Amino acid sequence: METVFHAATSLDAHLVQQLLERAGIPSRIDGEFLQGGAGELPPGNLIRVRVEPEHAAEAREVIAEWERGQLTL
């Protein structure tokens, strides 16, 4: 699996996962539950949205469109 998005929160990760699902791209979220183990320390880049390598380019394009505001949920 290839990481296509680093999320600040699990909410962001789930939003991206929904966008990818609507585009027909299967994905998974890794690291979602690691935030609780960090305690008071600021966790960085623990939550990742990952796809199979053959879907990575298309997934990045979907995410880029969403970040530019050209794609909404």
PDB file of N, CA, C, O and CB in Angstrom:
ATOM      1  N   MET A   1       0.854  -1.176   0.000  1.00  0.00           N
ATOM      2  CA  MET A   1       0.000   0.000   0.000  1.00  0.00           C
ATOM      3  C   MET A   1       0.898   1.236   0.000  1.00  0.00           C
ATOM      4  O   MET A   1       2.012   1.225   0.524  1.00  0.00           O
ATOM      5  CB  MET A   1      -0.971   0.000   1.230  1.00  0.00           C
ATOM      6  N   GLU A   2       0.380   2.283  -0.597  1.00  0.00           N
ATOM      7  CA  GLU A   2       1.135   3.520  -0.729  1.00  0.00           C
ATOM      8  C   GLU A   2       0.368   4.654  -0.048  1.00  0.00           C
ATOM      9  O   GLU A   2      -0.839   4.798  -0.238  1.00  0.00           O
ATOM     10  CB  GLU A   2       1.400   3.849  -2.224  1.00  0.00           C
ATOM     11  N   THR A   3       1.076   5.452   0.742  1.00  0.00           N
ATOM     12  CA  THR A   3       0.453   6.582   1.418  1.00  0.00           C
ATOM     13  C   THR A   3       0.188   7.701   0.421  1.00  0.00           C
ATOM     14  O   THR A   3       1.081   8.119  -0.316  1.00  0.00           O
ATOM     15  CB  THR A   3       1.340   7.085   2.572  1.00  0.00           C
ATOM     16  N   VAL A   4      -1.062   8.182   0.411  1.00  0.00           N
ATOM     17  CA  VAL A   4      -1.416   9.281  -0.486  1.00  0.00           C
ATOM     18  C   VAL A   4      -1.843  10.534   0.273  1.00  0.00           C
ATOM     19  O   VAL A   4      -1.999  11.601  -0.321  1.00  0.00           O
ATOM     20  CB  VAL A   4      -2.527   8.847  -1.419  1.00  0.00           C
ATOM     21  N   PHE A   5      -2.033  10.404   1.594  1.00  0.00           N
ATOM     22  CA  PHE A   5      -2.456  11.566   2.383  1.00  0.00           C
ATOM     23  C   PHE A   5      -2.040  11.381   3.828  1.00  0.00           C
ATOM     24  O   PHE A   5      -2.288  10.334   4.427  1.00  0.00           O
ATOM     25  CB  PHE A   5      -3.985  11.779   2.286  1.00  0.00           C
ATOM     26  N   HIS A   6      -1.402  12.407   4.389  1.00  0.00           N
ATOM     27  CA  HIS A   6      -1.096  12.448   5.823  1.00  0.00           C
ATOM     28  C   HIS A   6      -2.132  13.360   6.469  1.00  0.00           C
ATOM     29  O   HIS A   6      -2.247  14.530   6.105  1.00  0.00           O
ATOM     30  CB  HIS A   6       0.384  12.960   6.100  1.00  0.00           C
ATOM     31  N   ALA A   7      -2.879  12.833   7.417  1.00  0.00           N
ATOM     32  CA  ALA A   7      -3.977  13.586   8.031  1.00  0.00           C
ATOM     33  C   ALA A   7      -3.589  14.113   9.397  1.00  0.00           C
ATOM     34  O   ALA A   7      -2.890  13.446  10.160  1.00  0.00           O
ATOM     35  CB  ALA A   7      -5.221  12.716   8.148  1.00  0.00           C
ATOM     36  N   ALA A   8      -4.047  15.314   9.697  1.00  0.00           N
ATOM     37  CA  ALA A   8      -3.822  15.904  11.013  1.00  0.00           C
ATOM     38  C   ALA A   8      -4.741  15.266  12.054  1.00  0.00           C
ATOM     39  O   ALA A   8      -4.374  15.136  13.222  1.00  0.00           O
ATOM     40  CB  ALA A   8      -4.043  17.425  10.965  1.00  0.00           C
ATOM     41  N   THR A   9      -5.940  14.870  11.617  1.00  0.00           N
ATOM     42  CA  THR A   9      -6.908  14.253  12.524  1.00  0.00           C
ATOM     43  C   THR A   9      -7.572  13.068  11.827  1.00  0.00           C
ATOM     44  O   THR A   9      -7.497  12.930  10.606  1.00  0.00           O
ATOM     45  CB  THR A   9      -7.975  15.288  12.986  1.00  0.00           C
ATOM     46  N   SER A  10      -8.209  12.232  12.605  1.00  0.00           N
ATOM     47  CA  SER A  10      -8.909  11.099  12.009  1.00  0.00           C
ATOM     48  C   SER A  10     -10.099  11.584  11.177  1.00  0.00           C
ATOM     49  O   SER A  10     -10.480  10.926  10.209  1.00  0.00           O
ATOM     50  CB  SER A  10      -9.381  10.118  13.104  1.00  0.00           C
ATOM     51  N   LEU A  11     -10.685  12.718  11.539  1.00  0.00           N
ATOM     52  CA  LEU A  11     -11.780  13.278  10.751  1.00  0.00           C
ATOM     53  C   LEU A  11     -11.304  13.596   9.334  1.00  0.00           C
ATOM     54  O   LEU A  11     -11.986  13.267   8.363  1.00  0.00           O
ATOM     55  CB  LEU A  11     -12.342  14.547  11.428  1.00  0.00           C
ATOM     56  N   ASP A  12     -10.138  14.234   9.209  1.00  0.00           N
ATOM     57  CA  ASP A  12      -9.584  14.524   7.887  1.00  0.00           C
ATOM     58  C   ASP A  12      -9.368  13.231   7.096  1.00  0.00           C
ATOM     59  O   ASP A  12      -9.683  13.162   5.908  1.00  0.00           O
ATOM     60  CB  ASP A  12      -8.256  15.298   8.017  1.00  0.00           C
ATOM     61  N   ALA A  13      -8.837  12.229   7.755  1.00  0.00           N
ATOM     62  CA  ALA A  13      -8.583  10.957   7.085  1.00  0.00           C
ATOM     63  C   ALA A  13      -9.875  10.338   6.575  1.00  0.00           C
ATOM     64  O   ALA A  13      -9.918   9.814   5.462  1.00  0.00           O
ATOM     65  CB  ALA A  13      -7.876   9.990   8.030  1.00  0.00           C
ATOM     66  N   HIS A  14     -10.921  10.395   7.378  1.00  0.00           N
ATOM     67  CA  HIS A  14     -12.194   9.805   6.956  1.00  0.00           C
ATOM     68  C   HIS A  14     -12.841  10.610   5.829  1.00  0.00           C
ATOM     69  O   HIS A  14     -13.500  10.038   4.961  1.00  0.00           O
ATOM     70  CB  HIS A  14     -13.153   9.712   8.145  1.00  0.00           C
ATOM     71  N   LEU A  15     -12.658  11.934   5.837  1.00  0.00           N
ATOM     72  CA  LEU A  15     -13.158  12.747   4.726  1.00  0.00           C
ATOM     73  C   LEU A  15     -12.480  12.342   3.417  1.00  0.00           C
ATOM     74  O   LEU A  15     -13.141  12.161   2.395  1.00  0.00           O
ATOM     75  CB  LEU A  15     -12.925  14.249   5.006  1.00  0.00           C
ATOM     76  N   VAL A  16     -11.159  12.202   3.461  1.00  0.00           N
ATOM     77  CA  VAL A  16     -10.414  11.802   2.264  1.00  0.00           C
ATOM     78  C   VAL A  16     -10.816  10.400   1.837  1.00  0.00           C
ATOM     79  O   VAL A  16     -10.974  10.134   0.646  1.00  0.00           O
ATOM     80  CB  VAL A  16      -8.897  11.867   2.517  1.00  0.00           C
ATOM     81  N   GLN A  17     -10.979   9.513   2.789  1.00  0.00           N
ATOM     82  CA  GLN A  17     -11.387   8.157   2.449  1.00  0.00           C
ATOM     83  C   GLN A  17     -12.755   8.158   1.753  1.00  0.00           C
ATOM     84  O   GLN A  17     -12.964   7.396   0.809  1.00  0.00           O
ATOM     85  CB  GLN A  17     -11.429   7.280   3.713  1.00  0.00           C
ATOM     86  N   GLN A  18     -13.679   8.998   2.205  1.00  0.00           N
ATOM     87  CA  GLN A  18     -14.991   9.112   1.558  1.00  0.00           C
ATOM     88  C   GLN A  18     -14.859   9.624   0.123  1.00  0.00           C
ATOM     89  O   GLN A  18     -15.518   9.122  -0.787  1.00  0.00           O
ATOM     90  CB  GLN A  18     -15.905  10.047   2.366  1.00  0.00           C
ATOM     91  N   LEU A  19     -13.995  10.634  -0.068  1.00  0.00           N
ATOM     92  CA  LEU A  19     -13.764  11.155  -1.418  1.00  0.00           C
ATOM     93  C   LEU A  19     -13.240  10.066  -2.345  1.00  0.00           C
ATOM     94  O   LEU A  19     -13.701   9.920  -3.477  1.00  0.00           O
ATOM     95  CB  LEU A  19     -12.779  12.329  -1.378  1.00  0.00           C
ATOM     96  N   LEU A  20     -12.277   9.311  -1.852  1.00  0.00           N
ATOM     97  CA  LEU A  20     -11.701   8.241  -2.659  1.00  0.00           C
ATOM     98  C   LEU A  20     -12.730   7.162  -2.951  1.00  0.00           C
ATOM     99  O   LEU A  20     -12.785   6.634  -4.061  1.00  0.00           O
ATOM    100  CB  LEU A  20     -10.492   7.636  -1.956  1.00  0.00           C
ATOM    101  N   GLU A  21     -13.537   6.839  -1.965  1.00  0.00           N
ATOM    102  CA  GLU A  21     -14.573   5.823  -2.155  1.00  0.00           C
ATOM    103  C   GLU A  21     -15.552   6.262  -3.246  1.00  0.00           C
ATOM    104  O   GLU A  21     -15.953   5.456  -4.086  1.00  0.00           O
ATOM    105  CB  GLU A  21     -15.326   5.557  -0.828  1.00  0.00           C
ATOM    106  N   ARG A  22     -15.934   7.533  -3.229  1.00  0.00           N
ATOM    107  CA  ARG A  22     -16.845   8.058  -4.264  1.00  0.00           C
ATOM    108  C   ARG A  22     -16.217   7.981  -5.649  1.00  0.00           C
ATOM    109  O   ARG A  22     -16.920   7.835  -6.649  1.00  0.00           O
ATOM    110  CB  ARG A  22     -17.233   9.512  -3.953  1.00  0.00           C
ATOM    111  N   ALA A  23     -14.887   8.080  -5.704  1.00  0.00           N
ATOM    112  CA  ALA A  23     -14.171   7.989  -6.979  1.00  0.00           C
ATOM    113  C   ALA A  23     -13.888   6.540  -7.371  1.00  0.00           C
ATOM    114  O   ALA A  23     -13.281   6.286  -8.411  1.00  0.00           O
ATOM    115  CB  ALA A  23     -12.864   8.768  -6.902  1.00  0.00           C
ATOM    116  N   GLY A  24     -14.324   5.593  -6.543  1.00  0.00           N
ATOM    117  CA  GLY A  24     -14.126   4.186  -6.847  1.00  0.00           C
ATOM    118  C   GLY A  24     -12.739   3.670  -6.503  1.00  0.00           C
ATOM    119  O   GLY A  24     -12.289   2.662  -7.047  1.00  0.00           O
ATOM    120  N   ILE A  25     -12.064   4.369  -5.595  1.00  0.00           N
ATOM    121  CA  ILE A  25     -10.710   3.979  -5.209  1.00  0.00           C
ATOM    122  C   ILE A  25     -10.746   3.403  -3.798  1.00  0.00           C
ATOM    123  O   ILE A  25     -11.030   4.133  -2.849  1.00  0.00           O
ATOM    124  CB  ILE A  25      -9.730   5.192  -5.288  1.00  0.00           C
ATOM    125  N   PRO A  26     -10.465   2.111  -3.636  1.00  0.00           N
ATOM    126  CA  PRO A  26     -10.438   1.532  -2.297  1.00  0.00           C
ATOM    127  C   PRO A  26      -9.238   2.068  -1.508  1.00  0.00           C
ATOM    128  O   PRO A  26      -8.149   2.244  -2.054  1.00  0.00           O
ATOM    129  CB  PRO A  26     -10.387  -0.010  -2.376  1.00  0.00           C
ATOM    130  N   SER A  27      -9.456   2.321  -0.231  1.00  0.00           N
ATOM    131  CA  SER A  27      -8.373   2.846   0.607  1.00  0.00           C
ATOM    132  C   SER A  27      -8.527   2.340   2.029  1.00  0.00           C
ATOM    133  O   SER A  27      -9.541   1.748   2.398  1.00  0.00           O
ATOM    134  CB  SER A  27      -8.356   4.389   0.586  1.00  0.00           C
ATOM    135  N   ARG A  28      -7.487   2.593   2.816  1.00  0.00           N
ATOM    136  CA  ARG A  28      -7.568   2.267   4.240  1.00  0.00           C
ATOM    137  C   ARG A  28      -6.847   3.355   5.022  1.00  0.00           C
ATOM    138  O   ARG A  28      -5.994   4.070   4.495  1.00  0.00           O
ATOM    139  CB  ARG A  28      -6.954   0.858   4.541  1.00  0.00           C
ATOM    140  N   ILE A  29      -7.211   3.456   6.282  1.00  0.00           N
ATOM    141  CA  ILE A  29      -6.604   4.442   7.176  1.00  0.00           C
ATOM    142  C   ILE A  29      -5.698   3.696   8.136  1.00  0.00           C
ATOM    143  O   ILE A  29      -6.123   2.751   8.800  1.00  0.00           O
ATOM    144  CB  ILE A  29      -7.688   5.273   7.949  1.00  0.00           C
ATOM    145  N   ASP A  30      -4.457   4.124   8.206  1.00  0.00           N
ATOM    146  CA  ASP A  30      -3.486   3.537   9.143  1.00  0.00           C
ATOM    147  C   ASP A  30      -3.102   4.569  10.189  1.00  0.00           C
ATOM    148  O   ASP A  30      -3.019   5.762   9.896  1.00  0.00           O
ATOM    149  CB  ASP A  30      -2.221   3.028   8.395  1.00  0.00           C
ATOM    150  N   GLY A  31      -2.871   4.108  11.403  1.00  0.00           N
ATOM    151  CA  GLY A  31      -2.369   4.970  12.464  1.00  0.00           C
ATOM    152  C   GLY A  31      -3.424   5.761  13.199  1.00  0.00           C
ATOM    153  O   GLY A  31      -3.096   6.591  14.047  1.00  0.00           O
ATOM    154  N   GLU A  32      -4.664   5.524  12.896  1.00  0.00           N
ATOM    155  CA  GLU A  32      -5.748   6.298  13.501  1.00  0.00           C
ATOM    156  C   GLU A  32      -5.769   6.200  15.018  1.00  0.00           C
ATOM    157  O   GLU A  32      -6.075   7.180  15.697  1.00  0.00           O
ATOM    158  CB  GLU A  32      -7.072   5.839  12.952  1.00  0.00           C
ATOM    159  N   PHE A  33      -5.455   5.051  15.547  1.00  0.00           N
ATOM    160  CA  PHE A  33      -5.554   4.847  16.982  1.00  0.00           C
ATOM    161  C   PHE A  33      -4.234   5.080  17.708  1.00  0.00           C
ATOM    162  O   PHE A  33      -4.163   4.902  18.923  1.00  0.00           O
ATOM    163  CB  PHE A  33      -6.042   3.459  17.260  1.00  0.00           C
ATOM    164  N   LEU A  34      -3.193   5.475  16.987  1.00  0.00           N
ATOM    165  CA  LEU A  34      -1.903   5.765  17.616  1.00  0.00           C
ATOM    166  C   LEU A  34      -1.889   7.108  18.330  1.00  0.00           C
ATOM    167  O   LEU A  34      -1.051   7.336  19.202  1.00  0.00           O
ATOM    168  CB  LEU A  34      -0.806   5.735  16.580  1.00  0.00           C
ATOM    169  N   GLN A  35      -2.807   8.000  17.971  1.00  0.00           N
ATOM    170  CA  GLN A  35      -2.848   9.312  18.602  1.00  0.00           C
ATOM    171  C   GLN A  35      -3.030   9.206  20.106  1.00  0.00           C
ATOM    172  O   GLN A  35      -2.424   9.972  20.855  1.00  0.00           O
ATOM    173  CB  GLN A  35      -3.962  10.146  18.005  1.00  0.00           C
ATOM    174  N   GLY A  36      -3.848   8.277  20.559  1.00  0.00           N
ATOM    175  CA  GLY A  36      -4.104   8.124  21.988  1.00  0.00           C
ATOM    176  C   GLY A  36      -2.873   7.700  22.756  1.00  0.00           C
ATOM    177  O   GLY A  36      -2.751   8.021  23.938  1.00  0.00           O
ATOM    178  N   GLY A  37      -1.959   6.992  22.124  1.00  0.00           N
ATOM    179  CA  GLY A  37      -0.755   6.534  22.782  1.00  0.00           C
ATOM    180  C   GLY A  37       0.322   7.593  22.906  1.00  0.00           C
ATOM    181  O   GLY A  37       1.316   7.392  23.604  1.00  0.00           O
ATOM    182  N   ALA A  38       0.133   8.723  22.232  1.00  0.00           N
ATOM    183  CA  ALA A  38       1.146   9.768  22.254  1.00  0.00           C
ATOM    184  C   ALA A  38       1.082  10.611  23.518  1.00  0.00           C
ATOM    185  O   ALA A  38       2.034  11.328  23.825  1.00  0.00           O
ATOM    186  CB  ALA A  38       0.998  10.654  21.046  1.00  0.00           C
ATOM    187  N   GLY A  39      -0.013  10.541  24.253  1.00  0.00           N
ATOM    188  CA  GLY A  39      -0.142  11.317  25.484  1.00  0.00           C
ATOM    189  C   GLY A  39      -0.156  12.806  25.198  1.00  0.00           C
ATOM    190  O   GLY A  39      -0.899  13.276  24.337  1.00  0.00           O
ATOM    191  N   GLU A  40       0.675  13.550  25.929  1.00  0.00           N
ATOM    192  CA  GLU A  40       0.728  14.998  25.787  1.00  0.00           C
ATOM    193  C   GLU A  40       1.604  15.447  24.617  1.00  0.00           C
ATOM    194  O   GLU A  40       1.561  16.614  24.227  1.00  0.00           O
ATOM    195  CB  GLU A  40       1.235  15.614  27.065  1.00  0.00           C
ATOM    196  N   LEU A  41       2.380  14.555  24.066  1.00  0.00           N
ATOM    197  CA  LEU A  41       3.264  14.933  22.973  1.00  0.00           C
ATOM    198  C   LEU A  41       2.461  15.150  21.694  1.00  0.00           C
ATOM    199  O   LEU A  41       1.506  14.417  21.436  1.00  0.00           O
ATOM    200  CB  LEU A  41       4.344  13.860  22.756  1.00  0.00           C
ATOM    201  N   PRO A  42       2.833  16.138  20.894  1.00  0.00           N
ATOM    202  CA  PRO A  42       2.096  16.344  19.643  1.00  0.00           C
ATOM    203  C   PRO A  42       2.466  15.287  18.614  1.00  0.00           C
ATOM    204  O   PRO A  42       3.601  15.259  18.139  1.00  0.00           O
ATOM    205  CB  PRO A  42       2.372  17.743  19.080  1.00  0.00           C
ATOM    206  N   PRO A  43       1.538  14.430  18.270  1.00  0.00           N
ATOM    207  CA  PRO A  43       1.835  13.413  17.270  1.00  0.00           C
ATOM    208  C   PRO A  43       1.900  14.037  15.886  1.00  0.00           C
ATOM    209  O   PRO A  43       1.110  14.923  15.562  1.00  0.00           O
ATOM    210  CB  PRO A  43       0.784  12.295  17.304  1.00  0.00           C
ATOM    211  N   GLY A  44       2.820  13.585  15.086  1.00  0.00           N
ATOM    212  CA  GLY A  44       2.936  14.130  13.747  1.00  0.00           C
ATOM    213  C   GLY A  44       2.878  13.046  12.697  1.00  0.00           C
ATOM    214  O   GLY A  44       3.593  12.048  12.778  1.00  0.00           O
ATOM    215  N   ASN A  45       2.037  13.241  11.727  1.00  0.00           N
ATOM    216  CA  ASN A  45       1.927  12.329  10.586  1.00  0.00           C
ATOM    217  C   ASN A  45       1.672  10.875  10.974  1.00  0.00           C
ATOM    218  O   ASN A  45       2.166   9.960  10.315  1.00  0.00           O
ATOM    219  CB  ASN A  45       3.175  12.402   9.771  1.00  0.00           C
ATOM    220  N   LEU A  46       0.919  10.666  12.017  1.00  0.00           N
ATOM    221  CA  LEU A  46       0.621   9.294  12.417  1.00  0.00           C
ATOM    222  C   LEU A  46      -0.523   8.700  11.610  1.00  0.00           C
ATOM    223  O   LEU A  46      -0.561   7.491  11.382  1.00  0.00           O
ATOM    224  CB  LEU A  46       0.287   9.243  13.893  1.00  0.00           C
ATOM    225  N   ILE A  47      -1.446   9.531  11.181  1.00  0.00           N
ATOM    226  CA  ILE A  47      -2.626   9.046  10.478  1.00  0.00           C
ATOM    227  C   ILE A  47      -2.398   9.194   8.976  1.00  0.00           C
ATOM    228  O   ILE A  47      -2.126  10.284   8.474  1.00  0.00           O
ATOM    229  CB  ILE A  47      -3.903   9.816  10.926  1.00  0.00           C
ATOM    230  N   ARG A  48      -2.514   8.082   8.284  1.00  0.00           N
ATOM    231  CA  ARG A  48      -2.249   8.071   6.846  1.00  0.00           C
ATOM    232  C   ARG A  48      -3.387   7.377   6.103  1.00  0.00           C
ATOM    233  O   ARG A  48      -3.952   6.390   6.573  1.00  0.00           O
ATOM    234  CB  ARG A  48      -0.908   7.372   6.546  1.00  0.00           C
ATOM    235  N   VAL A  49      -3.702   7.916   4.942  1.00  0.00           N
ATOM    236  CA  VAL A  49      -4.648   7.250   4.043  1.00  0.00           C
ATOM    237  C   VAL A  49      -3.800   6.561   2.986  1.00  0.00           C
ATOM    238  O   VAL A  49      -2.942   7.178   2.356  1.00  0.00           O
ATOM    239  CB  VAL A  49      -5.692   8.271   3.395  1.00  0.00           C
ATOM    240  N   ARG A  50      -4.056   5.269   2.804  1.00  0.00           N
ATOM    241  CA  ARG A  50      -3.220   4.470   1.897  1.00  0.00           C
ATOM    242  C   ARG A  50      -4.086   3.767   0.860  1.00  0.00           C
ATOM    243  O   ARG A  50      -5.228   3.386   1.118  1.00  0.00           O
ATOM    244  CB  ARG A  50      -2.387   3.434   2.688  1.00  0.00           C
ATOM    245  N   VAL A  51      -3.497   3.610  -0.320  1.00  0.00           N
ATOM    246  CA  VAL A  51      -4.167   2.907  -1.426  1.00  0.00           C
ATOM    247  C   VAL A  51      -3.172   1.942  -2.064  1.00  0.00           C
ATOM    248  O   VAL A  51      -1.971   2.005  -1.803  1.00  0.00           O
ATOM    249  CB  VAL A  51      -4.725   3.920  -2.493  1.00  0.00           C
ATOM    250  N   GLU A  52      -3.684   1.062  -2.891  1.00  0.00           N
ATOM    251  CA  GLU A  52      -2.815   0.170  -3.656  1.00  0.00           C
ATOM    252  C   GLU A  52      -2.026   1.016  -4.655  1.00  0.00           C
ATOM    253  O   GLU A  52      -2.542   2.013  -5.160  1.00  0.00           O
ATOM    254  CB  GLU A  52      -3.646  -0.949  -4.389  1.00  0.00           C
ATOM    255  N   PRO A  53      -0.788   0.633  -4.944  1.00  0.00           N
ATOM    256  CA  PRO A  53       0.061   1.440  -5.837  1.00  0.00           C
ATOM    257  C   PRO A  53      -0.574   1.778  -7.187  1.00  0.00           C
ATOM    258  O   PRO A  53      -0.342   2.864  -7.719  1.00  0.00           O
ATOM    259  CB  PRO A  53       1.347   0.716  -6.081  1.00  0.00           C
ATOM    260  N   GLU A  54      -1.362   0.878  -7.741  1.00  0.00           N
ATOM    261  CA  GLU A  54      -1.965   1.159  -9.045  1.00  0.00           C
ATOM    262  C   GLU A  54      -3.033   2.251  -8.998  1.00  0.00           C
ATOM    263  O   GLU A  54      -3.436   2.765 -10.041  1.00  0.00           O
ATOM    264  CB  GLU A  54      -2.567  -0.100  -9.603  1.00  0.00           C
ATOM    265  N   HIS A  55      -3.497   2.609  -7.794  1.00  0.00           N
ATOM    266  CA  HIS A  55      -4.500   3.673  -7.628  1.00  0.00           C
ATOM    267  C   HIS A  55      -3.896   4.971  -7.095  1.00  0.00           C
ATOM    268  O   HIS A  55      -4.613   5.961  -6.947  1.00  0.00           O
ATOM    269  CB  HIS A  55      -5.601   3.205  -6.690  1.00  0.00           C
ATOM    270  N   ALA A  56      -2.607   4.987  -6.807  1.00  0.00           N
ATOM    271  CA  ALA A  56      -1.988   6.129  -6.132  1.00  0.00           C
ATOM    272  C   ALA A  56      -2.085   7.430  -6.930  1.00  0.00           C
ATOM    273  O   ALA A  56      -2.444   8.466  -6.371  1.00  0.00           O
ATOM    274  CB  ALA A  56      -0.542   5.825  -5.851  1.00  0.00           C
ATOM    275  N   ALA A  57      -1.775   7.394  -8.206  1.00  0.00           N
ATOM    276  CA  ALA A  57      -1.802   8.630  -9.008  1.00  0.00           C
ATOM    277  C   ALA A  57      -3.215   9.203  -9.077  1.00  0.00           C
ATOM    278  O   ALA A  57      -3.409  10.408  -8.911  1.00  0.00           O
ATOM    279  CB  ALA A  57      -1.272   8.363 -10.434  1.00  0.00           C
ATOM    280  N   GLU A  58      -4.189   8.348  -9.321  1.00  0.00           N
ATOM    281  CA  GLU A  58      -5.580   8.811  -9.388  1.00  0.00           C
ATOM    282  C   GLU A  58      -6.036   9.346  -8.031  1.00  0.00           C
ATOM    283  O   GLU A  58      -6.722  10.366  -7.965  1.00  0.00           O
ATOM    284  CB  GLU A  58      -6.511   7.666  -9.849  1.00  0.00           C
ATOM    285  N   ALA A  59      -5.661   8.668  -6.959  1.00  0.00           N
ATOM    286  CA  ALA A  59      -6.034   9.112  -5.615  1.00  0.00           C
ATOM    287  C   ALA A  59      -5.436  10.481  -5.311  1.00  0.00           C
ATOM    288  O   ALA A  59      -6.115  11.345  -4.757  1.00  0.00           O
ATOM    289  CB  ALA A  59      -5.577   8.090  -4.563  1.00  0.00           C
ATOM    290  N   ARG A  60      -4.179  10.682  -5.668  1.00  0.00           N
ATOM    291  CA  ARG A  60      -3.544  11.983  -5.428  1.00  0.00           C
ATOM    292  C   ARG A  60      -4.236  13.093  -6.214  1.00  0.00           C
ATOM    293  O   ARG A  60      -4.345  14.219  -5.729  1.00  0.00           O
ATOM    294  CB  ARG A  60      -2.058  11.927  -5.801  1.00  0.00           C
ATOM    295  N   GLU A  61      -4.697  12.789  -7.405  1.00  0.00           N
ATOM    296  CA  GLU A  61      -5.413  13.792  -8.204  1.00  0.00           C
ATOM    297  C   GLU A  61      -6.746  14.150  -7.551  1.00  0.00           C
ATOM    298  O   GLU A  61      -7.107  15.325  -7.487  1.00  0.00           O
ATOM    299  CB  GLU A  61      -5.648  13.276  -9.641  1.00  0.00           C
ATOM    300  N   VAL A  62      -7.478  13.152  -7.069  1.00  0.00           N
ATOM    301  CA  VAL A  62      -8.742  13.402  -6.376  1.00  0.00           C
ATOM    302  C   VAL A  62      -8.490  14.276  -5.148  1.00  0.00           C
ATOM    303  O   VAL A  62      -9.224  15.233  -4.905  1.00  0.00           O
ATOM    304  CB  VAL A  62      -9.422  12.065  -5.966  1.00  0.00           C
ATOM    305  N   ILE A  63      -7.469  13.952  -4.387  1.00  0.00           N
ATOM    306  CA  ILE A  63      -7.139  14.722  -3.179  1.00  0.00           C
ATOM    307  C   ILE A  63      -6.728  16.144  -3.549  1.00  0.00           C
ATOM    308  O   ILE A  63      -7.128  17.094  -2.877  1.00  0.00           O
ATOM    309  CB  ILE A  63      -6.007  14.030  -2.383  1.00  0.00           C
ATOM    310  N   ALA A  64      -5.944  16.301  -4.597  1.00  0.00           N
ATOM    311  CA  ALA A  64      -5.517  17.634  -5.034  1.00  0.00           C
ATOM    312  C   ALA A  64      -6.716  18.485  -5.453  1.00  0.00           C
ATOM    313  O   ALA A  64      -6.776  19.668  -5.118  1.00  0.00           O
ATOM    314  CB  ALA A  64      -4.517  17.521  -6.199  1.00  0.00           C
ATOM    315  N   GLU A  65      -7.663  17.902  -6.177  1.00  0.00           N
ATOM    316  CA  GLU A  65      -8.873  18.626  -6.567  1.00  0.00           C
ATOM    317  C   GLU A  65      -9.646  19.080  -5.338  1.00  0.00           C
ATOM    318  O   GLU A  65     -10.129  20.211  -5.289  1.00  0.00           O
ATOM    319  CB  GLU A  65      -9.765  17.750  -7.460  1.00  0.00           C
ATOM    320  N   TRP A  66      -9.765  18.213  -4.357  1.00  0.00           N
ATOM    321  CA  TRP A  66     -10.467  18.540  -3.117  1.00  0.00           C
ATOM    322  C   TRP A  66      -9.751  19.665  -2.382  1.00  0.00           C
ATOM    323  O   TRP A  66     -10.397  20.587  -1.884  1.00  0.00           O
ATOM    324  CB  TRP A  66     -10.580  17.298  -2.213  1.00  0.00           C
ATOM    325  N   GLU A  67      -8.429  19.602  -2.308  1.00  0.00           N
ATOM    326  CA  GLU A  67      -7.665  20.642  -1.607  1.00  0.00           C
ATOM    327  C   GLU A  67      -7.768  21.988  -2.322  1.00  0.00           C
ATOM    328  O   GLU A  67      -7.699  23.030  -1.670  1.00  0.00           O
ATOM    329  CB  GLU A  67      -6.191  20.228  -1.483  1.00  0.00           C
ATOM    330  N   ARG A  68      -7.931  21.990  -3.649  1.00  0.00           N
ATOM    331  CA  ARG A  68      -8.086  23.238  -4.407  1.00  0.00           C
ATOM    332  C   ARG A  68      -9.524  23.753  -4.316  1.00  0.00           C
ATOM    333  O   ARG A  68      -9.822  24.843  -4.804  1.00  0.00           O
ATOM    334  CB  ARG A  68      -7.690  23.024  -5.886  1.00  0.00           C
ATOM    335  N   GLY A  69     -10.405  22.986  -3.702  1.00  0.00           N
ATOM    336  CA  GLY A  69     -11.806  23.404  -3.579  1.00  0.00           C
ATOM    337  C   GLY A  69     -12.635  23.099  -4.804  1.00  0.00           C
ATOM    338  O   GLY A  69     -13.746  23.612  -4.940  1.00  0.00           O
ATOM    339  N   GLN A  70     -12.122  22.279  -5.695  1.00  0.00           N
ATOM    340  CA  GLN A  70     -12.840  21.938  -6.914  1.00  0.00           C
ATOM    341  C   GLN A  70     -13.702  20.697  -6.767  1.00  0.00           C
ATOM    342  O   GLN A  70     -14.426  20.318  -7.687  1.00  0.00           O
ATOM    343  CB  GLN A  70     -11.872  21.741  -8.035  1.00  0.00           C
ATOM    344  N   LEU A  71     -13.619  20.075  -5.615  1.00  0.00           N
ATOM    345  CA  LEU A  71     -14.363  18.840  -5.372  1.00  0.00           C
ATOM    346  C   LEU A  71     -14.936  18.922  -3.970  1.00  0.00           C
ATOM    347  O   LEU A  71     -14.221  19.264  -3.028  1.00  0.00           O
ATOM    348  CB  LEU A  71     -13.456  17.567  -5.544  1.00  0.00           C
ATOM    349  N   THR A  72     -16.225  18.610  -3.820  1.00  0.00           N
ATOM    350  CA  THR A  72     -16.850  18.659  -2.505  1.00  0.00           C
ATOM    351  C   THR A  72     -17.487  17.314  -2.193  1.00  0.00           C
ATOM    352  O   THR A  72     -17.727  16.495  -3.081  1.00  0.00           O
ATOM    353  CB  THR A  72     -17.901  19.788  -2.435  1.00  0.00           C
ATOM    354  N   LEU A  73     -17.750  17.111  -0.924  1.00  0.00           N
ATOM    355  CA  LEU A  73     -18.431  15.884  -0.495  1.00  0.00           C
ATOM    356  C   LEU A  73     -19.889  15.942  -0.779  1.00  0.00           C
ATOM    357  O   LEU A  73     -20.614  14.992  -0.483  1.00  0.00           O
ATOM    358  CB  LEU A  73     -18.218  15.632   0.967  1.00  0.00           C
TER     359      LEU A  73
END
